[in-house]
Amino acid sequence: MYKTVLKVFSEVVKDAKLLDSSVNCVVLKSNFTKLPSREYALAKGKEVIVHCEIEGGCGQAFTSKPKEFSGKVKDAFNMIYGDEGDKAVFFATLNAVFHKLGRIEGTIHCIGEEPEKCGEEFASYLMLKFGKVKVAHIGFQPGHVKALIKHFGVKNVYVTDLNPENIGCIKFGVKILNGSMNSEVLRKVDVACITGSAAVNGTLPELLDLCDKYGVKPVLYGVSGKGIANILGLDVFCPYGHDYMRK
């Protein structure tokens, strides 16, 4: 999968004559989002945002292992095969380039109460598109999980996460399962809501393979996955992403 992503991205960059354009990736402090609770990984400091800018285009990617980077777009290509920090730089760069070129929009993380509103809209979106199905939410986003349980019922929602602080806890009536159980969970559901940061931590290829194996419909959510969803033709839900940093 990453080979396909890199092939498409490199071709887009060459066609747009951006190979030698300057890339600047910095690690943002979490306070710019002003999130409504400490339940969010970003608010806890367990994950941070790598923010990239390229000639007016902006892109972001979540990671628990951030790196800063300055160089040219072409220098970021092979970082897709590196560790999680390298991948964060790659996907932030991908998102910034695609944002600059108008292929994607809303590549800056939402703020304030928007993640809570996003949850309600996500539940409505899934209900309208798929009906009252069984749903896996991969990556604990509290606004999403609360709304999904409200609309689909606690028996129809499975949640997995990689943060040890969340695993085993009861949130909104559902137990948070270890991400190592994704295969078992995906056997039971119809739709998988997958955090875009799965592309960054390296779990997305396996998750998409499992969805294909079990006939599960994948939907990516969040700013990290916007560029890769564009390349792979995946559904992506992120209605409150912004096009610029708000002060």
LINGIDA-V987031 format. One line per field, one symbol per residue. ss: DSSP state (A for helix, B for strand, O for the rest). phi: phi as a letter, one per 40 degrees, with the letter a starting at -180 (. if undefined). burial: 1 if it has 9 or more other ideal C-beta (glycine too) atoms within 8 Angstrom, else 0. Layout:
ss->???
phi->???
burial->???
//
This chain:
ss->OAAAAAAAAAAAAAAOOOOOOBBBBBBBOAAAOOOOOOOOAAAAOOOBBBBBBBOOBBBBBBBOOOOOBBBBAAAAAAAAAOOAAAAAAAAAAAAAAAAAOOOOOOOBOOOOOAAAAAAAAAAAAAAAAAOOOOBBBBOOOAAAAAAAAAAAOAAABBBBBOOOOOOOOBBOOBBBBBAAAAAAAAOOOOBBBBBOOAAAAOOAAAAAAAAAAAOOBBBBBOAAAAAAAAAAOOBBBOOOOBOOOOO
phi->.cccccdcccccccccfbdbccbbbbcccccccfccacccdcccgcbbbcbbbbfgcbabacacbcbcabibdcccdccccccccccccdcccdcccccdcgcbagcbdcbfcdcccddccccccccccbgcbcbbbchcbdcccdcccccbgccbbbbbabcdccdgccbfgbccccdccdcccccbbbbbcbcccccccgccdccccccccbgcccbcbgcdccccccccgccbbacbcbcaccc
burial->0001110111011000011010111011010110100001111100111111110011111110011010011101101101011111111111111111100101111110011111111111111001001111111111111111101100011111101001100010010111101100110010111111111110111011011000011111111111111111010111011110000
//
